[in-house]
Amino acid sequence: MIAGMHGSLFRRRIASLLAAGVMLAAALEVGTAPAQAASRPLAPNDVSILFPPPKSAADLTNLIAVSDLAGPTGSPQRLFSDADFTRFIANAESPEHPSVPDSGARHIQLPDAVKKIEAWFVAGIRIDPGAPGLSPDVIAQFGRQPQIRLIIQPVTNGPDGFKVHDTAGHLIFSFSLDADPPLGGCAPFPRFKPDDEAFKAIVRDVATLRDQLAAGDFGKVKVSTAGDLNVHPGLVGASAKAFRGALKTLLEKHLSPQRLNAMAVMGIAPPEPWIFVSMLRVPQAGLIAVPGPTLDGMHAAQMFSAIGERHVVPQPVTNNQNPITCRHAALQNPPLPQADRKGVSTSEFIDGNLPNSRIIEIVNAIADPKKSHFFNTDCVSCHTETAQPLARKIPNFTPLGVNRAVWPKEDWNVRNFGWFPSFLHGGPAAATITRRAAAETIEVVTFINSQLLNK
């Protein structure tokens, strides 16, 4: 009964957010522009674009190779430069500072073939007008940084056959003006100031692509992007190749190497565990592995293991039950003390024994972008809040806003938005989208439709 109540509350919240976005956007069309000139509200699939996982080498032609993404017009530099790719690989394999004591987390081990940029492909595109969150409380503490995030994954076709690797990266391109000073105790992180004029140009192009799909301009077939999050409908069937080309053009038009300010990686020490590392570009030092905001201020890597006595290492100390604050444990001196933090994490039930009602309370908090974000919730929690309850078959737990075809089917699937190759069952990689990704996307389309579209 309690689990059902919590699930119902969460569903009502998401439904109300979506309804609010549609109503605000409709009001915007009536009040500020002629009906024939205004763009219709965007849908979740317009801003969270998932490519179908490849099943053979022939499928790669409908994907975007990271090595093929060009930098600014006339520049010989790739969008993901050799120098940045080298740092990405180095931070993935050796994230901790030599002076940091061993936490017990293992290191990512990348095959040689994956250390070549030619192996990496775009699995997903996330268009977001405001990291780390869009609620007024988050913006008041952190500001708002518009981003385009590319989810990239390695795919190889060698002596061992065709393989989608159980590894993923995020390339985070930001659109910010000169930042506001940080709030007290939050340095070196300033409050982001959005470059909304640059980002509105992206929104207009996204709306144009949506309209072109609906008109049948790609592959002479009309495609609707409405409905729950799924593999993007324009990237399957007759429209796939042409729409893939249009997305590549959009990325190359709006992105540059100078906008690439943060990265993240998830990889394995085969066949498991899964290790998470975040990276940030800082003055002088360049791209560095960042200490986890919910860890101890020293360690950068967090591990999730299917075997062993402890499944989550190091154990996080989250802060998603306190009022939103820009204080945390990443690069701040001193870090937010653990005694001052109050929060929940999935490690509580992964490494413990909790009733279903409590598990639902935990994952509902983690899936809510108004409560939980990168700086107060650990990586493992955000990447397990959907798969773990599904694997436990908890009654009334439903990933609202996500098509059932892309629900994570295994408890060891740690993808939020990407391709999961099962190390247990084999077979083709599975397209995966979580409740957390859907909740973030609904927040994004609500904000874009009310604040940026047709403005």
C-alpha positions as CSV (number, residue, x, y, z in Angstrom):
1,M,0.0,0.0,0.0
2,I,2.7,2.5,1.0
3,A,4.8,1.6,-2.1
4,G,1.7,2.2,-4.3
5,M,1.1,5.6,-2.6
6,H,4.6,6.7,-3.3
7,G,4.5,5.5,-6.9
8,S,1.2,7.3,-7.4
9,L,2.6,10.6,-6.0
10,F,5.6,10.4,-8.2
11,R,3.4,9.7,-11.3
12,R,1.2,12.7,-10.4
13,R,4.2,15.0,-10.1
14,I,5.6,14.0,-13.5
15,A,2.2,14.2,-15.1
16,S,1.6,17.7,-13.6
17,L,5.0,18.9,-14.8
18,L,4.3,17.7,-18.4
19,A,0.9,19.2,-18.4
20,A,2.3,22.5,-17.1
21,G,4.8,22.6,-19.9
22,V,2.2,22.0,-22.5
23,M,-0.2,24.6,-21.1
24,L,2.5,27.2,-20.7
25,A,3.7,26.6,-24.2
26,A,0.2,26.9,-25.6
27,A,-0.3,30.2,-23.8
28,L,2.9,31.4,-25.2
29,E,1.7,30.7,-28.8
30,V,-1.5,32.6,-28.2
31,G,0.0,35.5,-26.4
32,T,3.3,36.4,-28.1
33,A,3.3,35.3,-31.8
34,P,0.9,34.7,-34.7
35,A,-0.3,31.1,-34.7
36,Q,1.2,30.4,-38.1
37,A,4.7,31.6,-37.0
38,A,5.0,30.0,-33.6
39,S,6.7,26.6,-33.1
40,R,4.7,23.9,-31.4
41,P,5.9,22.8,-28.0
42,L,8.8,20.3,-28.1
43,A,8.3,16.8,-26.8
44,P,10.7,14.7,-24.7
45,N,12.1,12.8,-27.7
46,D,13.1,16.1,-29.3
47,V,15.6,17.0,-26.6
48,S,16.7,13.5,-25.4
49,I,17.7,11.7,-28.6
50,L,18.7,8.1,-28.3
51,F,20.3,6.2,-31.3
52,P,19.5,2.6,-31.9
53,P,22.2,0.3,-30.6
54,P,24.1,-1.2,-33.6
55,K,23.9,-5.0,-34.1
56,S,26.4,-5.3,-36.9
57,A,29.1,-3.3,-38.7
58,A,26.5,-2.3,-41.3
59,D,24.5,-0.4,-38.7
60,L,27.4,2.0,-38.0
61,T,26.6,4.0,-41.1
62,N,23.5,5.4,-39.4
63,L,25.5,6.5,-36.3
64,I,27.8,9.5,-35.8
65,A,31.4,8.6,-35.3
66,V,33.1,10.9,-32.7
67,S,36.1,11.1,-34.9
68,D,34.0,12.5,-37.8
69,L,32.6,15.4,-35.8
70,A,34.4,18.5,-37.0
71,G,35.4,21.6,-35.1
72,P,34.7,25.1,-36.2
73,T,34.4,25.8,-39.9
74,G,37.8,25.9,-41.5
75,S,39.6,24.4,-38.5
76,P,41.6,21.2,-38.9
77,Q,40.7,20.3,-35.3
78,R,38.1,17.7,-34.5
79,L,35.3,18.6,-32.1
80,F,36.8,16.1,-29.6
81,S,40.5,17.0,-30.0
82,D,43.4,14.5,-29.8
83,A,44.6,16.3,-26.6
84,D,41.2,16.0,-24.9
85,F,40.7,12.4,-25.9
86,T,44.1,11.5,-24.5
87,R,43.2,13.1,-21.2
88,F,39.8,11.4,-21.2
89,I,41.4,8.0,-21.5
90,A,44.1,8.8,-19.0
91,N,41.6,10.0,-16.4
92,A,39.4,7.0,-17.0
93,E,42.2,4.5,-16.2
94,S,44.0,6.4,-13.5
95,P,41.6,8.9,-11.8
96,E,43.0,9.2,-8.3
97,H,45.8,11.5,-7.2
98,P,48.9,9.5,-6.2
99,S,48.7,10.9,-2.6
100,V,45.1,9.6,-2.1
101,P,44.8,6.4,-0.1
102,D,43.2,3.3,-1.7
103,S,39.4,3.4,-1.4
104,G,38.9,-0.2,-2.5
105,A,37.5,0.9,-5.8
106,R,39.1,-0.8,-8.8
107,H,40.3,0.9,-11.9
108,I,38.7,0.9,-15.4
109,Q,40.6,-1.3,-17.8
110,L,40.1,-0.3,-21.4
111,P,41.1,-2.6,-24.3
112,D,43.6,-1.2,-26.7
113,A,41.0,-0.9,-29.4
114,V,38.9,1.4,-27.2
115,K,41.8,3.7,-26.7
116,K,41.4,4.9,-30.3
117,I,39.0,7.7,-31.0
118,E,37.8,5.9,-34.2
119,A,36.1,3.3,-31.9
120,W,33.7,5.8,-30.3
121,F,30.2,6.7,-31.5
122,V,27.4,9.0,-30.4
123,A,24.8,6.9,-28.6
124,G,22.7,9.8,-27.4
125,I,22.3,13.6,-27.4
126,R,20.8,15.5,-24.4
127,I,19.8,19.1,-24.9
128,D,19.5,20.8,-21.5
129,P,18.9,24.6,-20.8
130,G,20.2,24.4,-17.3
131,A,22.6,22.2,-15.4
132,P,22.8,21.1,-12.6
133,G,19.0,21.6,-12.4
134,L,16.1,23.8,-13.4
135,S,14.2,24.3,-10.1
136,P,14.4,27.8,-8.6
137,D,16.3,26.5,-5.6
138,V,19.0,24.9,-7.7
139,I,19.3,27.9,-9.9
140,A,19.6,30.2,-6.9
141,Q,22.6,28.2,-5.6
142,F,24.4,27.2,-8.8
143,G,23.1,29.5,-11.5
144,R,22.0,27.9,-14.8
145,Q,24.4,26.4,-17.4
146,P,22.8,25.4,-20.8
147,Q,24.5,22.3,-22.2
148,I,24.5,19.8,-25.0
149,R,25.7,16.5,-23.7
150,L,26.9,13.7,-26.0
151,I,26.7,10.2,-24.7
152,I,29.4,8.3,-26.5
153,Q,30.2,4.5,-26.5
154,P,32.9,2.4,-28.1
155,V,32.0,-0.2,-30.8
156,T,34.7,-2.4,-32.4
157,N,34.8,-4.9,-35.1
158,G,38.0,-7.0,-34.8
159,P,39.3,-10.5,-34.5
160,D,36.8,-11.1,-31.6
161,G,33.9,-10.1,-33.8
162,F,31.5,-7.1,-33.6
163,K,31.2,-5.7,-30.0
164,V,29.4,-2.9,-28.2
165,H,31.6,-2.3,-25.2
166,D,30.3,-1.9,-21.6
167,T,31.8,1.5,-21.4
168,A,30.3,5.0,-21.9
169,G,31.4,8.6,-21.8
170,H,29.7,12.0,-21.5
171,L,31.1,15.0,-23.4
172,I,29.5,18.2,-21.9
173,F,29.5,21.3,-24.0
174,S,28.4,24.5,-22.2
175,F,26.8,27.8,-23.3
176,S,27.6,30.3,-20.6
177,L,28.4,33.9,-20.2
178,D,30.8,35.4,-17.6
179,A,29.8,33.8,-14.4
180,D,28.5,35.4,-11.2
181,P,30.7,35.1,-8.1
182,P,30.2,31.9,-6.0
183,L,28.1,32.0,-2.9
184,G,29.9,31.9,0.4
185,G,31.8,28.7,1.0
186,C,31.2,27.4,-2.6
187,A,34.4,28.5,-4.4
188,P,35.9,27.6,-6.8
189,F,32.5,26.9,-8.4
190,P,30.9,30.2,-9.7
191,R,27.2,30.6,-10.3
192,F,26.7,29.9,-14.0
193,K,25.1,32.6,-16.2
194,P,23.3,31.2,-19.2
195,D,24.0,32.3,-22.8
196,D,20.3,32.1,-23.7
197,E,20.7,33.8,-27.1
198,A,23.1,31.1,-28.3
199,F,20.9,28.4,-26.8
200,K,17.7,29.7,-28.3
201,A,19.3,29.2,-31.7
202,I,19.7,25.6,-30.8
203,V,16.1,25.3,-29.7
204,R,15.0,26.8,-33.0
205,D,17.0,24.3,-35.0
206,V,15.7,21.4,-32.9
207,A,12.1,22.5,-33.6
208,T,12.9,22.8,-37.3
209,L,14.2,19.2,-37.4
210,R,11.1,18.0,-35.6
211,D,8.9,19.8,-38.1
212,Q,10.9,18.4,-41.0
213,L,10.5,14.9,-39.7
214,A,6.7,15.4,-39.4
215,A,6.6,16.7,-43.0
216,G,8.4,13.7,-44.4
217,D,11.6,15.6,-45.4
218,F,13.8,12.8,-44.3
219,G,13.5,9.6,-46.3
220,K,10.0,10.6,-47.6
221,V,8.3,9.2,-44.6
222,K,6.4,11.3,-42.0
223,V,7.7,10.8,-38.4
224,S,6.1,11.9,-35.2
225,T,8.3,12.4,-32.1
226,A,5.4,12.4,-29.6
227,G,5.1,9.9,-26.9
228,D,7.2,8.4,-24.1
229,L,11.0,8.4,-24.4
230,N,12.3,5.7,-26.6
231,V,14.9,5.2,-29.3
232,H,14.3,8.3,-31.4
233,P,11.7,7.5,-34.1
234,G,13.5,9.4,-36.7
235,L,16.6,7.3,-36.3
236,V,14.9,4.0,-37.4
237,G,13.5,3.1,-40.8
238,A,13.7,5.1,-44.0
239,S,14.4,8.4,-42.2
240,A,17.4,7.2,-40.2
241,K,20.3,8.0,-42.6
242,A,19.1,11.5,-43.5
243,F,18.1,12.4,-40.0
244,R,21.5,11.2,-38.7
245,G,23.1,13.6,-41.2
246,A,20.9,16.5,-40.0
247,L,21.8,15.9,-36.4
248,K,25.5,15.8,-37.2
249,T,25.1,19.2,-39.0
250,L,23.3,20.6,-36.0
251,L,26.1,19.5,-33.6
252,E,28.9,20.9,-35.8
253,K,27.0,24.2,-36.2
254,H,26.6,24.9,-32.5
255,L,29.5,23.0,-30.8
256,S,33.2,23.8,-30.6
257,P,36.2,22.3,-28.7
258,Q,36.2,25.4,-26.6
259,R,32.8,24.6,-25.2
260,L,33.9,21.2,-24.0
261,N,34.3,21.9,-20.3
262,A,33.4,18.6,-18.5
263,M,33.3,14.9,-19.2
264,A,32.4,11.7,-17.4
265,V,33.2,8.0,-18.0
266,M,31.8,4.7,-16.8
267,G,33.8,1.6,-17.6
268,I,34.6,-1.9,-16.2
269,A,37.4,-4.0,-14.9
270,P,36.2,-7.0,-17.0
271,P,33.7,-8.5,-16.6
272,E,32.7,-6.2,-13.8
273,P,32.6,-4.0,-11.6
274,W,31.5,-0.7,-13.1
275,I,33.5,2.4,-12.2
276,F,32.3,6.0,-12.5
277,V,34.6,9.0,-12.9
278,S,33.8,12.7,-13.6
279,M,36.2,15.2,-15.1
280,L,36.3,19.0,-15.2
281,R,38.5,21.5,-17.2
282,V,40.2,23.8,-14.7
283,P,42.7,26.7,-15.3
284,Q,46.3,25.6,-15.7
285,A,45.7,22.0,-14.9
286,G,43.3,21.3,-17.9
287,L,41.0,18.3,-17.7
288,I,41.2,16.6,-14.3
289,A,39.3,13.8,-12.5
290,V,37.0,15.5,-10.0
291,P,36.6,14.2,-6.4
292,G,33.1,12.9,-5.9
293,P,30.8,15.7,-4.5
294,T,29.2,13.1,-2.2
295,L,32.4,11.3,-1.2
296,D,35.1,12.4,1.2
297,G,36.7,15.2,-0.8
298,M,39.6,13.1,-2.0
299,H,38.4,10.2,-4.0
300,A,37.3,10.6,-7.6
301,A,36.1,7.1,-8.5
302,Q,33.0,5.2,-7.3
303,M,32.5,1.5,-7.9
304,F,29.4,-0.7,-8.3
305,S,30.0,-4.4,-8.0
306,A,27.8,-7.5,-8.5
307,I,30.0,-9.6,-6.3
308,G,31.8,-9.2,-3.0
309,E,30.7,-8.2,0.5
310,R,30.2,-4.5,-0.4
311,H,28.5,-3.6,-3.7
312,V,29.1,0.2,-3.6
313,V,32.6,1.5,-2.9
314,P,33.2,4.1,-1.5
315,Q,29.9,4.4,0.3
316,P,28.5,7.9,-0.5
317,V,27.3,10.4,2.0
318,T,24.6,12.3,0.1
319,N,22.9,15.6,0.8
320,N,19.6,15.3,-1.1
321,Q,17.4,15.6,1.9
322,N,18.7,19.0,3.1
323,P,17.7,22.3,1.5
324,I,19.6,22.8,-1.8
325,T,23.1,24.2,-1.2
326,C,26.1,24.8,-3.4
327,R,28.3,23.3,-0.7
328,H,29.7,19.8,-1.4
329,A,32.9,17.8,-1.4
330,A,34.3,18.4,-4.8
331,L,37.4,20.8,-4.9
332,Q,35.9,23.0,-2.1
333,N,38.3,23.8,0.8
334,P,37.1,22.7,3.2
335,P,34.6,20.3,1.8
336,L,31.1,20.1,3.2
337,P,31.5,17.9,6.3
338,Q,29.8,14.5,6.2
339,A,28.2,15.2,9.5
340,D,26.3,18.2,7.9
341,R,24.9,16.1,5.1
342,K,21.5,14.4,5.1
343,G,20.5,12.2,2.2
344,V,19.6,8.9,0.6
345,S,21.3,6.6,-1.8
346,T,20.6,3.3,-3.5
347,S,23.6,1.8,-1.6
348,E,21.2,1.7,1.5
349,F,19.3,-1.2,-0.1
350,I,21.9,-2.6,-2.5
351,D,24.2,-3.2,0.5
352,G,21.3,-3.6,3.0
353,N,17.9,-5.1,3.6
354,L,15.1,-2.6,3.4
355,P,11.3,-2.9,3.0
356,N,9.9,-2.1,-0.4
357,S,8.2,1.0,0.9
358,R,11.6,2.5,2.0
359,I,13.2,1.5,-1.4
360,I,10.4,3.4,-3.2
361,E,11.0,6.5,-1.0
362,I,14.7,6.4,-1.8
363,V,14.4,6.0,-5.5
364,N,11.7,8.6,-5.8
365,A,13.9,11.1,-4.2
366,I,16.8,10.2,-6.5
367,A,14.7,10.3,-9.6
368,D,13.4,13.8,-8.7
369,P,15.6,16.5,-10.3
370,K,14.3,19.1,-7.9
371,K,15.8,17.2,-5.0
372,S,18.8,15.3,-6.4
373,H,21.5,16.5,-8.8
374,F,25.2,15.8,-9.5
375,F,26.5,17.8,-6.5
376,N,24.3,16.1,-3.8
377,T,23.7,12.6,-5.1
378,D,26.3,9.9,-6.0
379,C,26.8,8.4,-9.5
380,V,25.9,4.9,-8.6
381,S,22.5,6.0,-7.2
382,C,21.6,8.0,-10.3
383,H,22.5,5.0,-12.5
384,T,20.7,2.3,-10.4
385,E,17.4,4.0,-9.3
386,T,15.4,2.3,-12.0
387,A,17.1,-1.1,-12.7
388,Q,17.4,-2.2,-9.1
389,P,13.6,-1.8,-8.2
390,L,12.6,-3.4,-11.5
391,A,14.9,-6.4,-10.7
392,R,13.3,-6.7,-7.3
393,K,9.9,-6.7,-8.9
394,I,8.6,-4.1,-6.4
395,P,4.8,-3.7,-6.8
396,N,3.6,-0.4,-8.4
397,F,7.0,0.6,-9.5
398,T,6.8,2.0,-13.1
399,P,9.3,4.1,-15.0
400,L,6.8,6.7,-16.0
401,G,7.6,8.5,-19.2
402,V,9.7,5.7,-20.6
403,N,8.6,3.3,-23.3
404,R,8.6,-0.3,-21.8
405,A,10.9,-1.4,-24.7
406,V,13.8,0.5,-23.3
407,W,13.4,-0.2,-19.6
408,P,16.6,-1.7,-18.1
409,K,16.0,-5.4,-18.0
410,E,18.8,-6.4,-15.7
411,D,19.8,-5.2,-12.2
412,W,23.4,-4.7,-13.4
413,N,22.4,-2.4,-16.2
414,V,23.8,0.9,-15.1
415,R,22.9,2.9,-18.3
416,N,20.8,6.0,-17.8
417,F,20.6,6.8,-21.5
418,G,22.5,4.6,-23.8
419,W,23.3,1.0,-24.9
420,F,23.8,-1.9,-22.4
421,P,25.6,-5.1,-23.5
422,S,24.8,-7.8,-21.0
423,F,27.8,-9.6,-19.6
424,L,25.4,-12.2,-18.2
425,H,23.2,-13.1,-21.2
426,G,25.1,-11.8,-24.2
427,G,23.2,-10.9,-27.3
428,P,22.8,-7.5,-28.9
429,A,23.2,-4.4,-26.8
430,A,19.9,-3.1,-25.3
431,A,18.7,0.5,-25.7
432,T,18.1,1.8,-22.2
433,I,16.4,4.8,-20.6
434,T,15.7,5.3,-16.9
435,R,13.1,7.1,-14.8
436,R,15.7,9.7,-13.8
437,A,16.5,10.5,-17.5
438,A,12.7,10.9,-18.2
439,A,12.1,13.2,-15.2
440,E,15.1,15.4,-16.2
441,T,13.7,15.5,-19.8
442,I,10.2,16.5,-18.7
443,E,11.8,19.3,-16.6
444,V,13.8,20.3,-19.7
445,V,10.9,20.5,-22.2
446,T,8.7,22.3,-19.6
447,F,11.4,25.0,-19.2
448,I,12.2,25.2,-23.0
449,N,8.5,25.5,-24.0
450,S,7.8,28.2,-21.4
451,Q,11.0,30.2,-21.4
452,L,12.9,29.8,-24.6
453,L,10.8,28.5,-27.5
454,N,9.3,31.4,-29.6
455,K,11.1,33.9,-27.5
